[in-house]
Amino acid sequence: MSTNQETKNQEVLGQDLGPLSDNERLKRESNFLRGTITQDLQDPLTGGFTADNFQLIRFHGMYQQDDRDIRAERTKQKLEPLHNVMLRARMPGGIIQPQQWLAIDKFATEHTLYGSIRLTTRQTFQFHGVLKPKIKLMHQTLNQIGIDSIATAGDVNRNVLCTSNPVESELHQEAYEWAKKISEHLLPKTRAYAEIWLDGEKLETTDEEPILGSNYLPRKFKTTVVIPPHNDIDVHANDLNFVAIAEAGKLIGFNVLVGGGLAMTHGDTSTYPRRADDFGFIPLEKTLDVAAAVVSTQRDWGNRSNRKNAKTKYTLDRVGIDVFKSEVEKRAGVNFADSRPYEFTSRGDRIGWVEGIDGKFHLTLFIENGRLLDYPGKPLKTGVAEIAKIHQGDFRMTANQNLIVAGVTAEQKEQIELIARAHGLMDDGVSEQRKNSMACVSFPTCPLAMAEAERFLPAFVTDVEGILEKHQLGKDENIILRVTGCPNGCGRAMLAEIGLVGKAPGRYNLHLGGNRAGTRIPKMYKENITEQQILAEIDQLVARWAKERNEGEYFGDFVIRSGIIEEVVVSKRDFYA
């Protein structure tokens, strides 16, 4: 199948998927993602982007948003919504240098509506609230410090995640280098980003996209590199995962997992969360070939008619896992070997200090919801900037919305801890429950939000802490708890022991039964219920867990063993059964 086959028809393996969606027209007519973005930037009559450009800026790492808290009031005043953009940076593996951090801190303070830096589940940072006159300045500021936002949104391979594991420094460095190589290999080749945002020279276009294709991918695509036993990037939330296999501390290859994804649509049973399938082992030298082969197979076979069924997980289920795997082998020129044994035993971040095998120290700071801002009595954002001014190592953003101050010498350890504690970045009173709870952004900026998430989580966790204490569970006891404001999966609630998925203002679907390793999808237990109803359900469930569990049994395992909820083994079949 040719690289532009997707622009011609939707017949795959004899299956007619119907007419192409309008997004396919949009991409085809975009002149390799340029559209008329430049003209929109010069339009003073609106703070937003019009027509196709509203979608095209996503390929450049931005989403158009507005402040939904004030939308109604602005409508009364006959004003358009307060349009602005959210930018998500491309930071493979989440590593950022102190000088880079100081530059993004300065931009957030001086040029965004909210003044914050948001650490995200995609192991990078986001700016929220950038008005149109500041957008080019934002891209040029990032470019000056060696950062861009190319392909962090849109129908492309997005920011490549890598286990945040500075302790085994040599192995982590190898894995991180592969994350960077994969990211660069799968990037769009169009010069549109440099032309529009960096005032690059405009030439007669001869753009080619040998991997992504002229119409790019059918839908977003997510890739990770993970080092067992830590599943801190949640492999089953991603289309393509490289599980590091090491011998004697050296990386020798990867097990390849394909087809994970968590997004769904309320009321549409053709959509569902799905675990990734293990295709087998490959040697290191075939890594980029396999990455390109998986992407190009999804490019050619993915559903371009129905975007709700366009992700890789649906392609695998439609054409068959063995058929998809065989095509990848053919395109990559490789035969997958049997998977090498590995096990995931944890996925949270190890908050506090750890010492690496190189004798350096690493401090993981718990950042609730990933929001770095100066709060009364807790100037978190200033604290990180103060650390950046003296830190001689690097920072590592985690996929759990936390921040690692990595590579600290013994001489600087005490000084950095003093700064962290003085600014509220270290708090010995933070419970294990709070450390293992997470939410997406949701209101007021996300246009897809149906219910609160980030603003809802802190007080809700306090209530859950009270329930655990009420039933005399120890301070180390916790439940992996996640909240998303809609079913699109950004907060990864569909890999939690308790997952709340926003349904309407103040109402959520309650899902139970994920596990600690992040290898099991939870199942809906109660639909469309209020916060108080959820807390009442959790109270009853925790009471049973405290009394009836086996020795050391986690909450997600207990609710399945006890028959409270059925286990999801095969995603679509069991999820809706």
C-alpha positions in Angstrom: 0.0 0.0 0.0 1.5 3.4 -1.0 2.2 6.1 1.4 -0.7 8.2 0.1 -3.1 5.3 -0.2 -5.1 6.8 2.7 -6.0 9.8 0.6 -7.7 7.6 -2.0 -10.0 5.2 -0.3 -10.8 3.4 2.9 -10.8 -0.2 1.7 -8.5 -2.3 4.0 -8.2 -6.1 3.6 -11.5 -6.1 1.7 -13.3 -4.0 4.3 -15.1 -0.9 3.0 -15.0 1.6 5.9 -17.1 4.3 4.2 -16.4 7.9 3.2 -13.5 9.7 4.7 -14.0 12.0 7.6 -13.7 15.7 7.1 -10.4 15.7 9.1 -8.9 13.8 6.1 -9.9 16.6 3.8 -8.4 19.1 6.2 -5.1 17.4 6.4 -5.0 16.8 2.6 -5.6 20.4 1.8 -3.3 21.8 4.5 -0.2 22.0 2.4 1.7 19.8 4.9 0.2 21.4 8.0 0.6 25.1 6.9 -3.0 25.9 6.2 -3.6 29.7 6.6 -2.3 29.9 10.1 0.0 32.8 9.2 -3.0 34.8 8.0 -4.9 34.0 11.1 -2.1 35.3 13.3 -2.4 38.6 11.6 -6.2 38.9 12.1 -6.9 41.4 14.9 -10.7 40.9 14.9 -10.6 37.6 16.8 -8.4 36.1 19.5 -8.9 32.6 18.0 -8.1 30.6 14.9 -10.7 30.0 12.3 -11.9 27.2 10.1 -9.3 24.4 9.5 -6.6 26.3 11.4 -8.4 25.5 14.7 -7.5 21.9 14.1 -4.1 22.4 12.3 -2.5 24.2 15.2 -2.7 21.0 17.1 0.0 19.5 14.9 2.2 22.4 16.1 1.6 21.4 19.7 -1.3 23.7 20.6 -5.0 23.5 21.5 -7.3 26.5 21.3 -9.1 27.0 24.6 -11.0 29.6 26.5 -11.7 30.3 30.2 -15.1 28.5 30.7 -15.5 30.1 34.1 -16.1 33.4 32.4 -17.6 32.3 29.1 -21.2 33.0 30.1 -20.4 36.5 31.4 -18.5 37.4 28.2 -21.5 36.2 26.2 -23.7 38.6 28.2 -21.3 41.4 27.4 -21.5 40.4 23.7 -17.8 39.5 23.7 -16.3 36.4 22.1 -14.9 33.8 24.5 -11.4 34.7 25.9 -9.6 32.6 23.3 -6.1 31.5 24.1 -3.9 28.5 23.5 -2.4 25.7 25.6 1.0 24.5 24.4 2.4 21.1 25.2 6.2 20.9 24.7 8.1 18.0 23.1 10.4 16.6 25.7 11.3 12.9 25.0 11.8 11.2 28.3 10.9 14.4 30.2 14.4 15.6 30.8 15.0 19.4 31.0 18.0 21.4 32.0 18.0 24.0 34.8 18.6 26.9 32.4 15.8 25.7 30.2 13.5 25.5 33.2 14.3 29.1 34.2 13.4 30.3 30.7 10.0 28.5 30.7 9.4 29.8 34.3 10.0 33.4 33.1 7.7 33.0 30.1 4.9 31.5 32.2 5.2 34.4 34.7 5.3 37.2 32.1 3.2 36.0 29.2 0.4 33.5 30.3 -3.0 34.3 31.8 -2.5 31.9 34.7 1.2 32.2 35.4 1.6 28.5 36.0 3.6 25.6 34.6 1.6 22.4 34.3 3.4 19.0 34.4 1.3 16.5 32.5 0.8 12.7 32.2 2.6 13.0 28.9 5.9 13.6 30.8 6.3 17.2 29.7 5.1 20.7 30.6 2.2 22.8 29.3 1.7 26.5 29.1 -2.0 27.5 29.7 -3.5 30.8 28.7 -1.3 32.2 25.9 -3.0 34.9 23.9 -2.6 35.1 20.2 -0.2 38.1 20.2 2.2 36.1 22.3 2.2 32.8 20.4 5.1 33.4 18.1 7.1 34.8 21.0 6.4 31.5 22.9 7.7 29.3 20.1 10.7 31.5 19.5 11.5 31.5 23.3 11.4 27.7 23.3 13.5 27.5 20.2 16.2 29.6 21.7 16.6 27.1 24.5 16.4 24.0 22.3 12.8 23.0 22.9 9.9 22.8 20.4 6.3 21.6 20.4 6.3 19.8 17.1 3.8 16.9 17.0 2.7 16.9 20.6 -0.9 16.9 19.5 -2.8 16.1 16.3 -2.7 12.9 14.2 1.0 12.1 14.7 3.3 10.3 17.0 3.3 12.4 20.2 5.9 13.0 22.9 7.8 9.8 23.6 7.7 8.7 27.2 10.5 7.0 29.1 10.7 5.5 32.6 11.9 8.2 35.0 14.6 6.0 36.6 17.8 7.9 37.4 18.9 5.4 40.0 20.2 2.8 37.5 21.8 5.6 35.6 23.6 3.7 32.8 20.5 1.7 31.8 18.3 4.7 32.1 20.6 6.7 29.8 20.5 4.0 27.2 16.7 3.8 27.3 16.4 7.6 27.2 18.6 7.8 24.1 16.3 5.4 22.4 13.3 7.5 23.4 14.9 10.5 21.7 15.8 8.5 18.6 12.3 7.2 18.2 10.9 10.6 18.7 13.1 12.1 16.0 12.6 9.2 13.6 8.8 9.6 13.7 8.6 13.4 13.6 6.8 15.1 10.7 9.3 16.2 8.1 7.3 19.3 6.9 9.0 22.6 7.4 5.7 24.2 8.4 6.7 24.7 12.0 9.9 26.6 11.3 8.3 28.7 8.6 5.3 29.8 10.7 6.7 30.2 14.2 10.4 30.7 13.7 10.2 32.8 10.5 12.0 30.2 8.6 12.7 30.7 4.9 9.6 29.9 2.8 10.5 27.7 -0.2 8.5 26.1 -2.9 7.4 23.0 -0.9 8.8 19.6 -1.7 7.7 18.2 1.6 7.5 14.4 1.9 6.4 12.3 4.8 7.8 8.8 4.2 6.6 7.4 7.5 3.5 9.5 8.4 2.2 9.9 4.9 0.7 12.9 3.1 -2.5 12.7 5.2 -0.6 11.9 8.4 -2.1 9.3 10.8 -5.8 8.4 11.1 -5.6 9.5 14.8 -3.2 10.4 17.6 -0.4 7.9 18.3 1.5 7.4 21.6 4.8 5.7 22.2 6.8 4.8 25.3 10.1 3.2 26.4 9.7 1.5 29.8 12.2 -0.1 32.1 10.7 -2.9 34.3 9.9 -3.4 37.1 8.6 0.2 37.1 5.5 0.8 34.9 5.5 4.5 35.7 4.4 5.5 32.2 1.4 3.1 32.0 2.2 1.1 28.9 -1.4 0.0 28.4 -2.4 3.6 27.8 -0.2 3.7 24.6 -0.3 2.6 21.0 3.4 1.4 21.0 5.6 0.4 23.9 9.2 -0.7 24.0 9.8 -2.7 27.2 13.6 -2.6 27.9 15.3 -6.0 28.3 18.7 -5.8 30.0 21.4 -8.3 30.7 24.2 -7.5 33.2 22.9 -3.9 33.4 23.1 -3.4 29.7 20.2 -2.9 27.3 20.0 -5.7 24.7 16.6 -5.2 23.1 12.9 -4.6 23.6 9.7 -6.5 24.0 7.2 -4.7 21.8 3.7 -4.0 23.0 1.1 -2.6 20.6 -2.5 -1.4 20.8 -3.1 0.1 24.2 -5.4 3.0 24.7 -7.9 4.3 27.3 -10.2 6.8 25.5 -13.9 5.9 24.9 -17.1 7.8 24.2 -20.0 7.7 26.7 -22.9 5.7 25.3 -20.9 4.3 22.3 -20.1 0.6 22.9 -17.9 0.5 19.7 -15.4 2.5 21.8 -13.6 1.0 24.8 -10.3 1.0 26.7 -7.8 -1.7 25.7 -4.7 -3.4 26.9 -1.7 -3.5 24.6 -0.7 -6.9 23.0 2.8 -8.3 23.3 4.2 -8.9 19.8 7.6 -10.3 21.0 11.3 -9.4 21.4 13.5 -7.5 19.0 17.2 -6.7 19.1 18.2 -3.0 19.5 19.2 -2.5 15.9 15.7 -3.2 14.7 14.0 -0.6 17.1 13.6 2.2 14.6 12.5 -0.1 11.8 9.8 -1.7 14.0 8.6 1.8 15.2 8.2 2.9 11.6 6.6 -0.3 10.6 3.9 -0.1 13.4 3.2 3.5 12.6 3.0 3.0 8.8 0.8 -0.1 9.2 -1.6 2.0 11.3 -1.3 4.8 8.8 -2.4 2.6 6.0 -4.9 0.3 7.8 -6.4 2.7 10.5 -10.0 3.8 10.2 -10.1 7.2 8.4 -13.9 7.2 8.2 -14.9 7.2 11.9 -12.4 9.0 14.2 -13.9 7.4 17.2 -12.6 4.0 15.9 -9.4 5.3 14.4 -6.9 4.5 17.1 -4.4 1.5 16.7 -6.4 -0.5 19.3 -9.4 -0.7 17.0 -7.3 -1.5 13.9 -5.8 -4.5 15.8 -9.3 -5.8 16.8 -10.7 -5.2 13.3 -8.0 -6.8 11.1 -6.7 -9.3 13.7 -3.6 -9.2 15.9 -1.7 -11.9 14.0 -2.4 -10.1 10.6 -1.2 -6.8 12.0 1.9 -8.3 13.5 2.7 -10.2 10.3 2.5 -6.9 8.3 4.8 -5.2 10.8 7.3 -8.0 10.5 7.2 -7.7 6.7 7.7 -4.0 6.7 10.4 -4.0 9.3 12.3 -7.0 7.9 12.2 -8.7 11.3 10.7 -11.8 12.9 9.6 -11.2 16.5 11.3 -13.6 18.9 9.5 -14.9 21.9 9.1 -12.2 24.6 11.8 -12.1 27.2 10.4 -12.4 30.8 9.7 -9.3 32.7 7.4 -8.1 35.5 5.9 -4.8 36.5 5.7 -4.4 40.3 5.1 -0.7 40.7 4.2 2.4 38.8 4.1 5.3 41.2 7.0 7.7 41.7 9.3 7.2 44.6 8.8 10.5 46.4 11.8 11.8 48.3 15.5 11.1 48.1 17.1 8.0 46.5 20.8 7.4 45.8 21.8 6.2 42.4 24.5 3.6 41.5 26.7 6.5 40.5 26.7 7.9 44.0 24.5 10.9 43.0 21.2 11.7 44.7 17.8 12.2 43.2 14.9 14.0 44.8 11.4 13.3 43.6 9.0 16.2 44.5 5.3 15.4 44.8 3.5 18.1 42.8 -0.3 17.6 43.3 -2.0 17.5 39.9 1.3 18.7 38.4 0.3 22.4 38.8 3.3 24.6 39.6 2.1 27.9 40.9 2.8 30.1 43.9 0.0 29.4 46.4 -0.4 31.2 49.8 2.2 29.7 52.1 3.4 27.3 49.3 5.3 29.2 46.6 5.9 26.0 44.6 6.8 27.6 41.3 9.3 30.0 42.9 10.8 27.1 44.8 11.6 25.1 41.6 13.1 28.2 40.1 15.3 28.7 43.1 16.5 25.1 42.9 17.2 25.6 39.1 19.5 28.6 39.9 21.9 26.4 41.8 21.3 22.8 40.5 24.1 21.2 38.6 22.2 18.1 37.3 19.0 18.1 35.4 15.2 17.9 36.1 13.0 15.0 35.0 9.3 15.4 34.6 7.4 12.2 35.3 4.3 10.7 33.7 2.7 10.9 37.1 2.9 14.7 37.1 5.8 14.9 39.5 9.3 16.4 39.2 12.7 14.8 39.9 15.7 16.9 40.8 18.3 14.5 39.4 22.0 14.2 39.7 22.5 16.0 42.9 25.9 15.8 44.5 26.4 15.0 48.2 27.7 18.5 48.7 24.5 20.1 47.3 21.9 17.7 48.8 21.3 19.6 52.0 21.0 23.0 50.3 18.5 21.7 47.8 16.4 20.1 50.5 16.3 23.3 52.5 15.0 25.2 49.4 12.4 22.5 48.7 11.1 22.5 52.3 11.0 26.3 52.5 8.8 26.5 49.5 6.4 23.7 50.3 7.9 21.3 47.7 8.7 18.7 50.4 6.1 17.8 53.0 6.5 14.7 55.2 2.7 14.9 56.0 1.6 14.1 52.5 -0.2 10.7 52.6 0.5 7.7 50.4 -3.1 8.0 49.2 -2.5 11.6 47.9 0.8 10.5 46.3 -1.1 7.8 44.4 -4.0 10.0 43.2 -4.1 11.9 39.9 -6.4 14.0 37.8 -6.4 15.7 34.4 -6.8 19.4 33.9 -10.5 19.6 33.0 -12.2 22.9 33.9 -11.8 25.7 33.4 -9.6 25.4 30.3 -10.3 22.1 28.6 -13.1 22.4 26.0 -13.9 18.7 26.4 -14.5 18.7 30.2 -17.8 17.4 31.4 -17.0 17.5 35.1 -14.3 18.9 37.4 -11.1 16.9 37.9 -8.0 18.9 38.9 -9.9 21.3 41.1 -12.0 18.4 42.4 -9.2 16.0 43.4 -7.5 17.6 46.5 -10.6 17.8 48.7 -11.9 14.4 47.4 -8.6 12.8 48.4 -9.0 14.3 51.9 -12.4 12.5 52.2 -10.9 9.2 51.0 -8.1 9.6 53.5 -10.8 10.0 56.2 -12.4 6.8 55.0 -9.2 4.8 55.2 -8.5 6.2 58.7 -12.1 5.4 59.8 -11.6 1.7 58.9 -8.2 1.6 60.7 -6.1 1.1 57.6 -2.4 2.1 58.2 -0.8 5.2 56.8 1.0 3.2 54.1 -2.3 1.8 52.8 -3.6 3.5 49.7 -5.8 2.9 46.6 -4.7 4.1 43.1 -7.3 6.8 42.5 -7.6 8.8 39.3 -10.1 11.3 38.0 -10.8 12.5 34.5 -13.2 15.2 33.5 -14.4 13.3 30.4 -13.9 9.8 28.9 -10.9 10.8 26.7 -8.4 9.3 29.2 -5.9 12.0 29.9 -5.8 11.3 33.6 -5.5 7.5 32.9 -8.5 6.7 35.2 -9.1 3.5 33.2 -5.9 2.0 34.7 -6.8 2.8 38.3 -8.1 0.7 41.2 -10.8 3.4 41.5 -11.4 5.5 38.4 -13.8 8.4 38.1 -14.8 9.5 34.6 -16.7 12.7 34.3 -20.3 12.4 32.9 -21.8 15.9 33.7 -21.2 18.7 36.2 -20.9 17.1 39.6 -21.4 13.5 38.3 -19.1 10.7 37.4 -19.0 7.1 36.4 -17.3 5.0 39.1 -15.0 2.2 37.8 -13.3 -0.5 39.9 -10.8 -3.2 39.5 -7.6 -2.0 38.0 -4.4 -3.4 39.6 -1.2 -2.0 41.1 1.0 -2.9 38.1 -1.3 -1.1 35.7 -2.0 -4.2 33.6 -5.8 -4.4 34.1 -8.7 -2.3 32.9 -11.3 -1.4 35.6 -15.0 -2.0 34.9 -17.9 0.4 35.5 -19.5 -0.2 38.9 -21.9 2.7 39.2 -23.0 5.2 36.5 -23.6 8.9 36.6 -23.5 9.4 40.4 -22.6 12.4 42.6 -19.6 13.0 44.8 -21.5 12.1 48.0 -22.8 8.9 46.4 -19.3 7.9 45.3 -17.9 8.5 48.8 -20.7 6.4 50.3 -19.8 3.6 47.9 -16.1 3.9 48.7 -16.9 3.8 52.4 -18.8 0.5 52.1 -16.2 -1.0 49.8 -13.2 0.0 52.0 -15.1 -1.4 55.1 -15.3 -4.8 53.3 -11.7 -4.6 52.1 -10.4 -3.9 55.7 -12.3 -6.8 57.1 -12.2 -9.5 54.4 -9.0 -9.1 52.4 -6.2 -11.6 52.2 -2.8 -10.8 53.7 -1.3 -7.9 51.6 -4.2 -7.9 49.1 -4.6 -4.7 47.2 -8.0 -3.0 46.8 -8.3 -3.6 43.0 -7.5 -7.3 43.5 -9.9 -7.6 46.4 -13.0 -6.2 44.6 -12.5 -8.8 41.9 -11.8 -11.8 44.1 -14.7 -11.0 46.3 -17.1 -10.8 43.3 -17.9 -7.0 43.8 -16.9 -6.4 40.1 -16.0 -8.8 37.3 -12.5 -8.8 35.9 -11.9 -7.2 32.4 -9.8 -9.8 30.5 -10.8 -9.1 26.9 -11.4 -5.3 26.6 -14.6 -4.9 24.6 -16.2 -8.2 25.5 -15.7 -7.9 29.3 -15.8 -4.2 29.6 -19.5 -3.9 28.6 -20.7 -7.4 29.7 
